[in-house]
Amino acid sequence: MDPRTFCAQSRLIVVAGKGGVGKTTVTAATARMAAGLGLSVLIVEVEGKTGLAAAFGAEDLEYDERELAPDIRARSLTPDVALLEYLEEHGLKRISKRLVKAGLVEVVSTAAPGIKDILILGKVKQLERAGVADLILLDAPAAGHAVSFLISPRGLRDIVRGGPLRGQSEEVMSMLTDPSRCRVMLVTLAEETPVNEVVETAYALEDRVGVDLAPVVVNGLYPVLDGLDADPSAAGADAPVLSAAAEFRRRRQELQQGQVARLAAQLPLPQLHLPSLFTVDLTSADIEVLAASMAGAIEALPARTEVA
């Protein structure tokens, strides 16, 4: 599949996964790949200080947009600021000012279950509808919260009979369930617990939200090395160390390959494999490497990949 076609399949990609699997890294790599293909990208961060800006050598994101790289902009959304903006846009500027003065913004934004999430998603919907970028990447909450985050419009619609909040919920649901507007790209590691969770999350999103699922990203894979069974005795004094290192690498490769196969058996989605770069603090150059790897993985997909 052509990577540009992949990026253009929907205007919004929600990147979600268990904490620690590298979903923010995948978001950054996807942004870099899309920008390299000539697309304008807006990254939306909702959990705050995820390290996304640091990967581009920038300071922490704020509510206002910031350019991270050519054709890549980013911003952080919070429910409190989204609420004030929503009130002002609906002719309630005086009320929003009173809420700020009285310190009641947080109280109002938590008044009903899911209202914080619908405030964020409502703003994302507004950005998507306005066409602010060719591709919007939403760095979503960790997988445990991702389902409740994305199902919040349905829940609010069921309990709110009318008014702007119900209308907002229905509009967000319309966006989430339209494959040309939104897809969810799940991220996992090739380890037992993350694989279990990504499978559970995928089916929950399909059944409870009705969202379209993009290929699942398997992050942090060890590149397969040949020659691990070679006799290290010729290395002399370092032979025991080399033998132990080779055994560790061989077992790690086997473990990951087993989990990749198990994921394929339990979740009928195409997979995009990204390599481990064996570093904690990723640099802009590292993101470039991952972006190139992602483009290569997408090119290996069939021209017409059917997603769930």
C-alpha positions, 0 to 999 in steps of 0.5 A: 500500500502506498503510505500516502494513501494510508495517511489519506484514508481518514482525516483523524487517526486516534493512536491508542495503546497500553501505557509504556508501549510507545504510542506517543513515539508511534504518533511522532513517527506517523506525523513525520512520515505523513509530513515527509509525504507532503501532508500537513499534520496536527498532533493533539495531545490530551494527557499532557507532557507525554514527551512528544514535543521533546522528541522533536526538540521542543518544549512542552505543548500548550493549548495554542498550536506550536510548530514542531517541524515543517508541516507538523504542528501540535497542541495540548487539549484540556477539558477546562480550557475546552469548556471555556471555549465551548461556552464562549462559542455558544454566546456564554462568554459572561458565564465562562468568565464567572466560572473562572473567577469563582474557580468552578471550571473543574467542578463543571467539567466533572459534573457528569460522567464522560463530560471531560472526554466529550469536551476534548472530543468535541474540540477534536471534531471541530478541528477535523471538520474545519480541515485545519490539517490534512491529517490529525493525530490524536495521542489518546489516553492509555488503553484502559481509558481509551475505550471509556474516552471514545465511548463517552459520546454514546453514554452522554447521548443516552442520558441527555435527552436534548440540548447542545450537549446531546447534539455535540455527542451525536456529532462526535459519534458521527465522526468516530463511526465514519471511516473516512473521518476517523480510524483508531491505530492501536499500539502494542509490544510483542509481550504477553500482557500488552498483546492481551490488552490490545486484543481486548481493546480492539474488540471493545472498540469495535463492539462498543464504539463502532470505530474503524481499526487501522493496522495494529502497530507492534513496537519495539521489535528486536531485529532478527540477527543471524549467527547466534548459534555460532561457536564463540570459542574463537573469541577467547576470554570473552566467549562465555559473555558472548555465549550468554549474550547470544542466548539472551538475544535468541530467546528474546527473538523467539519470545517476540515472534511467538507473541506476534504470531499469537496476536495475528491468531487472535486479532485479524488485523494487518500488523505494522512492525517497528524496530527497537532502537535500544534507547529511552530518550528518542531524538528527532533522528530516531523519529526519522528512522521509525518514520522510514520503518513505518513507511516500509511496513505500510508499503508491504501491506496489500494495495487494498487492506481491509480493516475491521 
